[in-house]
Amino acid sequence: MSSTATAKKKQDSSGPVLDWTAGHGPVTGALSATTGALAIATTGAATGMPPAWALAVGAAGAAGHTVVGLRVRNAGRTLATRAASWIVGAGWTTWAMTHGPLTWAALGSLATIGVGIGAAAHSTALYEEAREDEAIAAAERQIARELSAERRAIAAEWVDRIQRVCGITVRVLGVEMWGTGTGFSIDAELPPGGATYSKIASEAGRLSADARLPHGCTAAASPGIDQGRVIIDVTTVNVLMEERTYPTDYGLLSVLTGIPWGYRTNAEEILAFLREQCALVVGPTGSGKTNMVHAILAGFARAVDVLTFVIDLNAGSAGLPWVLPALNGSLKSEDGKPVRPGIDWLAGDYDEAMLMLDVAVRIAKGRKRGYQDLLSQANTDLLPISSKIPQIMLVIDEGAEILASPDRAMRKLAEKILEVIRIARAMGVRTVLTALGATGSVLGNLMIRREAKVRVALTGGETEGMDLSKMFPGSRGLRVDQAPYKGAGFMGTPESPAALFKAWRILPNQIRDIIAATSDRHPVLDSVSAKAAGPEYARRWDSSRTAWMQEHQPEPTSTEQTPPAAGAGLALSALREEQPAGVSEDELMRAFREEIDAQFGTAREPGADTQAPEPGGLNLSALRGETEQDSPAQRAALALLLAAGHEGTGASAIARALTGEHGTTRQTVVGWLKTWADDGTAVRIGEGTKVRYVHRQHAPEQPPEG
């Protein structure tokens, strides 16, 4: 047991602990005064101290307490009680020093004085407490009167304004001032005769002009507690004009409790609930749409029950900032370990996008078959989403344009997107589509209009191609000129009617911070879904499928000469690249792969136990690559091993060099290296993620045994 725990146990068993820093109450104050007087009288009588000194001390104490009491504005009763206590105590001490402090008369009178001091102190304490409560109550009443007067003025002003502009007379039931200080809300009762809130909502622009509100501020009407009530939100400060960065509190989120996408004109966050809904984000070039996509991905990265798939046919630009810091090993966690990407899969071309959509469809169908018992136990037709069974959010940049494209290949891609939207709602696969404008071609698809109930229109002041009446049907009074700022626009959800909002500005450094902060909270794909996804998902981070992400990344310069390689097209310089902190590229990639994909392995490594069962239903023999002895690829791999010199190399580096020329997979290279290590051609050095292989010509000499 630790010393802290022992001390705590002793303290708990020894009874109550006195707080010597606490002030005196009526009882302790009286005890302190009487015991102090007795001690002074006894000491003074024994030492022959002049009695007048006791009177002098008592007078000084009374004067001091009176001055302090006046400074803190104590009541006269309190001042008199404390001064009298000092004088009476000093008087008893003086008398006891001359007549003896240990007589029955002296002790009895001292006890009587102590009881009197305690009672008087208790009485004055109650009186002072009552005075303090009364002062606080008076201040609160004054504030309430002032606030009530302000609210009454606001209510009267807006009753008159609504009558003048809308032609109806309302009765204001309450005015709530916003805690952010940016406006207020009016709760009003509509007059008899069938008046509705829409009558006021349709005149929002005229009401704002009549109230002389600043540009960017609105008076928006929405339904009240019943159909005879209306809530009018009046913005008095234009928070959309200023740029606000993404909040630095990267706390836990869940798709079930909503993902924040921005803030309203009252500076409060607006949440997107996407468990069942899809989303559509439109915005012309320069409106801040790409920044909005990054803010959306940031929210998904913070969620503990979301895996994010991203499709961006424009070279994957929307997802690269969330992948590269982890893929190239430039970002580490606080404990120095490699981090996982901020998104779970990135498709930057047509083929990878089709592969991703096929996997999404298989996952949805696999979940329908594999979770019937769970759905029955939960008595629901919606798959219970959690960190163990995560929701898959498919973000498709400019996906609405794909749906409207006349190109034959794009039409096939569009069919897959619509299939995912159509069949995967209950199984937790939802989509977020973006587009360059709110036009008929984008919103002409019935599936999009029906499923994408979370909608965002980033206007940036652009009027061309921004038909807000089609984007938000039934919402009146929305004008592009109300949101002329970059990142500002309108957002509507089933829970929150369409209204002005603005997305946070998210910077590249923040993206890196979010990747590092959320790396350990990303869920992993559940086993049912992983089995349905197959090797296409498990090998999504293979070098052959991610090489395009790093094609234009700067390579470290080296003065070391690279020896010629056997076979054309082999990038031997990749074997020499130095990584930060002395960690080789092979080690980084191996750690990266093991951390992300180890549990989804669908094929055994060559040379593994032949008795181990294969995953059911998957024929992966075709993925083994070439296995013939002395094939061109194998001879090229051996040349790479020899060229690596004393430092050696690993399976990932060799596979990267051979992929373009021979199409060799990493698993095949692993088998070759194991065979060469067994027959003495190569020497295996290190274990785990630090393993490397050195050709026997460059292998370090082994110390003699014995």
N, C-alpha and C positions, 0 to 999 in steps of 0.2 A: 504494500500500500504506500502511495506517495506521501510526502510530508504535508502537502496541501490537504489531501483527503483526511489524514490523521488529525490535523489541526481543526478541520471543519467538524469532524466527528466529536472531538473533545468539546468544541464550542457548543454543538447541538446538545450534548449531554450535560453541560454545566449550567443550564438554565438560561434565563434572560440575560442579555448583555447590555450594560449601561452605556448610553450615549453621552459622553462627557462634553460634547460640543453643543448639545441642545441647550436652549434657554430655560430659565426657571419658570415654573408654573406657580399657581397659588400655594400649593402644599410645599413644594421644594423651596420656594422662595421664603416662606415662613420658617421652615426648618433651618435654612441657611442663616437667616437673620438671628434667630434665637440661639443657635449653637455658636455663632460667631460672637454674639454679645456675652454669652456665658464664658467662652474661652478668654476673651479680652478682660472681663471682670476678674476671673480667677487669676490670670497672669498678672494683672495690675495690682491686685490685692497682695499677691505673694512678693512682688518686687518693689512695692511702695510707689507705684506710678501715680502722679498727680491726677485726681479725678477730672479736673477741668479738661484734660486732653480728650476724654471721651465725648464731652459736650462739643468740643471744637470739631472733632471728626464727624459727629452727627449733623452739626450745622452745615459743614461743607458738603456732606452727602445730600442733604435736603436741597441745598442751593444748586448743586450740580444736576440732580434729577429734574428740578424745576426748569432749568435752562434747556436741557435736552427735550423735555416734554413740550415746552413752548415752540422749540424749533420744528418738531414733528407734528405740531398742532394737536396735542392731546387735549381732552376736555378738562375743565377746571376741577371736576370731581377727581379725575385721575391724578392731576398735579397735587391736590391737597392730600389725597390718600398716601401718595408716595413720600411727600415731605413729612407728613405726620408719622409715618412708619420710622423714618430716620430719627426724628426728634424723640419719639417714645423709646426707641431702642437705646439711643445715647443716654437718655435720662435714667433708664433702668441700670445701664452699665455704671454710670456715675454713682447711683445710690448703692448698688451692690458692692462696689469697691470700698465704700466707707462702712457698710454694715455687714459685709460678709456675703459672698455669692453662693455659698453652699448651705445656707439655712433653708428651712422649709418655706419661710415667707418669701425668700428671694426666688427659689425654684418655682413655687406656685404662681407667683406673679409673672414670672417669665413665660410659663406655659400659657397663662391667660393672654399675655400680650401676643404670643405666637398664634393662638387661635384667632385673635382679633385681626392680626395682620393678614392671615390667610383668607379669612372671610372677606375683608375689605378688598384684597387683591382680586379674588374671584369675582366680586361684584363689579369692580372697575373693568376687568377683562371682558365680561359680558357686555358692559356698556360700550366699550370701545369697539368691540366686534359689531354690535348693532349699528354704531355710528358709521363704521366702514362700509357695512352692507348698504346702509341707507345712501351713503355717498355714491357707491357704485351704481345702485339702482337709479339714483337721480341722474347720473351721467348717462346711463343707458336710456332713461326716459327722454333726456334731452336729445340724444342721438336719434332715437326713434321718432321724436317729434319733428326733428329736422328732416330725417329721411322720409317720414310720412308726408311732410309738406312737399318734398320734392316729387314723391310718387303721385300725390294728388295733383300737382301741377302737370306732370306728364300725362296722367289719365285725362284730365280736362282738355289738354292740348290735342291729344289724339282722338278723343271723342268728337271734338269740333272738326278736326282734319278729315276724319273718315266720313262725317256727315257732308262736308263740303266737296270732297273728291268722289266718294263712292255713292252718295245719296242715301245712305242708311245710317240709323242711329243705334249705336251699340252702348252697352253698359259695361264699364271696366270693373272686373272683379279683383284684379291683382296686377301689380307691376313688380317684376323681379329684375333687380340690377345684376348684371353678369359679374361673376367673381374676377374675370379677366380685365374688367374695366373698359371693355370695348363696345358696350351696348346694353340693351335691356329687352325684356320680353313682356308683352301685354297679354293678359288673359281676359277676354271680353265675351260677353253674352250677346248673341245676335237677336235682333228684334223679331217679334211674331210676324207671321205672314210668309214663311218659307224662305227667308234669306239664308244663303249658304256662305261658307268661308271663301268659295271660289270668286264671289263677287268682289271681295277685298283683294284676293290674290291676283286677279286680273288687272287691278289698278296699282300694282306694286311700284311701277315706274313713276306714275303720277304722284303717288304718296311720297316717294323718296324725293322727288323734285319739290313738292310742296313743303316738305320738312327741311329743305336746303341741306340735305345730307352730303358729306364729302364724296368725291368720285370714288367708286368702288364700294360704297356703303349702300345697303338696301333695306327695304321694309318688306319682309317676306311673310306671307300669311300661310298657315297650315292648320289642319283640323285640330280642334280642341278635344276635351274629354268626352264630348258627345257632339252630335250633329248640330246642336244649337250653340256651340261655343267655337271660338277661333283663337289661335295663338299667333300673335304678330311679333316677329323677331326683328328688332331695329338695330342695325349696326351703326355705330357712331365713330369708329376708328377703322381706317382702312388697313387691316393687317396683311392684305394681299400684296400691298405695294413693297413691303420689305422682304428680303430674302432670309429664310431661316434654314439652317443646316439640319440634317437628319439628327434626331436626338441621340446623344452619346450613351444613353442607358440601354445597352443591348440585352435587356432582360428577356426572360422566357416568354414565348408566345405560343398560341395554339390556334389551329384553324377553327376549332369549335368555339372559341371566345372572340374571334375576330382579329384581323391583321390591319394595323393602322397604315393608311395610304396617304395621309395628309391632314390638313386642318381646315376647319370652317372659318367663316368671317368672325366668329366669336372666339377664335384661337383654340377651340377644342378639337381634339383628334376625331377624325371620322374613320370608322372601321368598315372593312369589307369582310362579310361573312360568306365564305366560299365552300362550305361543306357540300352544298347542293347546287350552288349557283356557278355559272361561268361568268367571265368578265370581258368587257370590250373597252379598249382604251384607244381613242382617236386623237390625232393632233398633227397638224402640218409640220413641215420642216422648220426647225427653230422655235417650236412651241414648248420644248422641254420634255418631249415624249420619251426619248432615250433615258433621260434622268429619271423620269417616272418609272420606267421599266427597272432601273437599278434600285429604286426605292421599294418596288414590289418584291424584287429578288431579295433585298435585305430583310424584309418582313418574313419571307418564306425561310430564309436561312436561320432566323431567330426562333422559328417554330420547332417544337420538339416532336411534331407528328406530321411533318411535311417533307417529301422528297421532290425536288424540282428538276423537271426536264425542260431544256430550252432548245428551241429551233429558231435559228436565224440564218437564212440563206445568204445573207450579206456577209459572208466570211465569218459567221459566228460572232460578230463584234459585240452583240449584247451580252454574251456569256463569257467571253474570254477574260475580262477582268476578274471574274469569280473563279476561274480555273487556273490561269497561269501561275499566280503566286504559289499555289500548292504543287502544280505539276513540275515547275522548274526548280523546286526546293529552295526558293529565295525567302520563303516565309516559314517560321518555326513557331511552335507553341511556347509557352512560358517555360516548360520543362525541357525544351530543346528538341522535342519530337516533331516529325513532319505533320503538317495539318492536312485535313481533308478539304477538297474544293468546296466553295460555297454553294454550288449546284451539283446535282447528282449525275447529270448527263448533258452533253452539249452536242448538237448536230449543226454543222456549218455547211452542209451540202445536201443535195437532193437524196442521194443514196442513204446517207446516215439518217436523214429525216424520215424516210420511208421505213427504215429499220426500227427507228424509235417508235413510230406510230404503230407498226405491227406488234411490237413488244407491248405497247400500252393496251392494244386490243386483246392480246393474249392474257395479259394480267387481269383485265376486267373479267374475261370469261373464266379464267382459272379461279379467281376469287368467287365467282358465282357458284362454281362446282365445289370448291374446297371449303367454303365457310357456311354451308347449309346448316350444320349442327349449331354453329355459333349464332347464326341468325335466329334459329329456332329457340335457343336458350335465352337470347336477349329479347325475343318476341318483337322483332322489328324486321323491316325489309331494307333498312339502311345499314350497311356494314359499320359496326362500331369502330371508329377511327381512334387510334392511340399511337404511342411511340412504338408499340410492337406491331401494329398494322397501320403503317403511315398512309396518309393521303398523298397521291401523286398529282402535283400541279404542273400542267403542261403549258409553258409560256411560249407563244409563237409570235415572234416579232414580224409585223406586217402580215399576219396570218389572214386577216380579212381580205387583203389583196390576192392572196393565194386562192381563196374561195371564189373570187370574182374573175380570176384569170382565164382567158380563152385557150391558153396553151394546153396541149393534150397531157403532157407530163404533170403540169400543175393541177390539172383536173383530177388526176389519180391521187395526188397528194391531198387535194381538197376532199375527195371522197373519204379518205382515211381519217382526216380531221373531223369530218361530220359524223363518221361512225363512232369515233371516241366520244364525241359530245353526246351522241344519241344513246349509246348502250352503257356508259360507264358511270352515270350519276350515282346510283345506289352503291356501287363498289368503290367509291372514293377516288375517281380519276376525273379531274376538272381542268378546264382550259382557260387561259387568259390570252385573248387575241388583241393585237394592236393594228391600227390602220392609219393612213395619212389624212383621212377626212371622213366626215359624217355625211355620206352621200347615199343615193339610192342604190348604187352598185354594191356598196359595203353592207348596207342594211336591208338589201333586197331578199336575203336568205331568211326564210321563215324560222329555220332552226336557230340561227343566231339571234333573231329578235325574241324568240321564245325562251331560250336558255340563258342568254347573256343579260341577266337582270341587273348586274353590277356594271354601271356604265360611267365612263369618264370622257369628257371632251375638253382637251387642252386647246384653248383658242389662240392665245398669244396675240390677240387683237386681229387675227386673220379671219376675214369674212368669207373668202372664196372657199367653197367646198365644206362649209360648216353649217349644215342645216340642223339647228338645235331642235326644231319641232319634230324631226324624224328620229333624232337621237333620244329625246326625252318627250315622247308623245303625252299630251295631257298637261304638261308643265307650261304655264304661261309666264310671260314677263322675263324670259331668259334672253339676254342680248349679248352678242359677242363683245361689244364695247364695254361691258361691265367687267371684263377680265382681260385687260390689255397687257398684262404682265406675263413674262416668261414663266412657265410652270403653273400658271393660274388657269382656271377654267371652271367647269361644272362637273359635279359628281352626284349620281343618284343610285340608291340601293333600295331593295324592298323595305328596308327598315328606316331609311332616311330619304325624303323626297329630294329631287334634283335641286341643287343650290350651289352657290359659289363655293369654291375651295381652292387650295393651293398645295402642291406637292413640295416636300422638303427637298432642299438641294443636298445631294449626296456626292461627296468628293472621292477621288480615287484612293486617297489614304484611308478614308473611312471604310471603303470596301475591303481593303486589306485588314483593317482592324476588326471588322465584322467576321471575316473569314477565320481569323485567329481566335476570336472570342467565342464563336459558335461551333468550332470544329468538333468538340467532344459531345455536342448535343444532337448532332444529326442522327436521325434514326437509320436503321438498315432495313432493307426490303425483307418483308416476312417470307418465310420458307415457301408458303404456297405460291406467292407471287414470283419468287425467285425461280422456282421450278418451272412455272409457266413462261417466264421471260427467257429462260434458256441461256445458252452461251453468248448470244448477241448482247445481252445485258451484262453478263458476268465479265466479258472481255471488252467492255466499252472503253477502258483506259489502256488497252494494249497499245504499244508504241506504233504499230501499223495503222491504228485508227486515230491516234492523237498527234502524229508527226506534223500534220498540217498546222496545228496550233503553234508550233515553235519554229516554223520555216523561216520567219523573218526576225526571230529573236537574235540579239547580238551575241556572238560567240566569243569566249575569252581568247585573247591572242597568246601565242606561244612561240618562243624562239627555237623550240626543239624540232629537229627535222624528222619528218615522218617517212619511214622506209617504204618502198614501193610494195604494193599488195598484189597477190596473185588473183587475177580475175578483175574484170572491169567493174566500175560503179561502187567500189567499197570505200566507205568514208572512214578511213583509219584514224583520222583526227578525232573522231568521236571517242576513241579509246583513250585519248590522252587528256581529255578535258579535266581541268581541276575544278573541284567544287569547293564552296566555302567551308571553312573549319576542317579542312582535310578529309571531307567526306566525298567519296567517289560517286559519280553519276549512277553507277550500277547499284550502289548501296541505297541511294535515295529512291531510285525507281522500285527496287525490291521492297523497301519499307513501305513505300506508297501503295504498291499493289497489295502487299500483305494486309495492310491496315484497312483498305477499302473493300477488297474483293476476295479475301481468303475464304470467308464463310460462304461465298457463292460459287466456289469452284465446281465446275461441271465435268472436268476431265482429270484423270489421274496423271501425275508426272510420269514420263517414261521411266521404267525401271522400278515403279512402285509395286507393292504387294499385289500379285495377280489374283489373290483371293478377295481383295476388297471389292465390295459390290459397286457396280456402275449405277449412277442415278437413273431411275426408271424412265424409259421412253426416249432417251437421247442417244443417237448414234453419232459419236464424235470421232470415229476413227479417221474420217476424212480430214480432220483438223490436225492430225499429227504431223503433217508435212512429209518430207522425204525421209525414208528410213533405210534406203539402200546403203550398203557399205561403199565408201569411196565415191560418193556422188559428187558432182561439181560443188554443190552447196557445202558438203562436209569438208571437202578439200579447202574451200575458201575460208571456212570457219577455223580450220587448223592453221591456215596462214595468218589469220587474225590473231589467234592465240600466240603464235610464235612472234609476231610483230609487236605484241604488247610488252615484251621484254620482262624485266625483273618485277615490274609493278603488277603484271597480270591483268586479267579482265574478268568479266562475268557474262552470264547468259543474256541479260538484257542488252548489253552493249553490242554483243555479237549479233543478236537477233535484229537490232536496229540497222546494223550495217548490211545485213543480208536480205532484209525485207524487200527492198526495191528491186534487186537483181534476181533473187531466187524465191521470194515469197515465203521464206522459212519462218516458222513461229518460234516463240521463246521455249515452248515445251519441247520442241525437237532439239534445240540447242542444249537444253538441260540434259536430255538423254545422251547426247554426244559427249558432253563434259563428264558425265558420270562414268561412261564407258572408258574414256581416256584416263580418268583418274584410277579406274580399276586396273587397266593394263599397263600403267606406268607412263603413258605418253604425257600426262599432265599431273601436276601436284595441286591438291586442294589445300588452300590456306584460309584459316578463319572459320567461324561458325555463324549460323543464323543470317542476319542481314549483312554481315561483314565478310561473307565468304567470297573468295576470288580464286581463279585458277591461273597457274603459271606453267608454261611449257617446261619440260624436263631440262632443256638446255639452259634455261635461265633460273631454274629452281634453286633456292638457297641450300647449301650443304647441310645435311642432317648430322648432328653430333653422334659419335659412335655410342652404341649401347653398352651398358655395363659401366 
